[in-house]
């Protein structure tokens, strides 16, 4: 799945401008170009990046996933 910059900014809790700055500085994974003026981030790469960060919050398991 490919994410727009708005989706990435929401997941990283950053503004779109801060996402671009982090990308330019090499602090987040680079996006892929999908058109002449369009870029997208791969969801799997972004999730791996988020999980690798110190203090990363793991998603809460759904009730159906929890064994009693």
Buried (B, 14 or more C-beta within 10 A) or exposed (E): EEBBBEBBBEBBEBEEEBBBEBBEEEEBBEBEEEEEEEBBBBBEBBEEBBEEEEEEEEEEEEEEEEEE
